[in-house]
Amino acid sequence: MKKTEPSKADLQNGRDARMVAVVLVATMALWLGAQFIGGRFGWEARFVFLFDLAALAAFIWTMVVTYRIWRRQKADSNGN
């Protein structure tokens, strides 16, 4: 059976999906670490809130990139 080469869209989807996964894991790890350290050292709420906003921005970014992957895959499957 002959192997077929993945399309450029498939390769781009794979790269983007890996990047989303790395950003999600890193964001969760850093956010949980900041929450733990902030509670341990008694940081003010405004500093902890800053980490919350940064994590929220990263999660919104991953949602946008995931939507782009979905749209690209849908367009590729429809032959557009």
VENURMO-V525796 format. One record per helix or strand of 2 or more residues. SS is the DSSP state (H for helix, E for strand). FROM is the first residue (numbers start at 0). TO is the last residue. If there is no record, write none. Layout:
<<SS,FROM,TO> <SS,FROM,TO>>
This chain:
<<H,7,40> <H,44,76>>
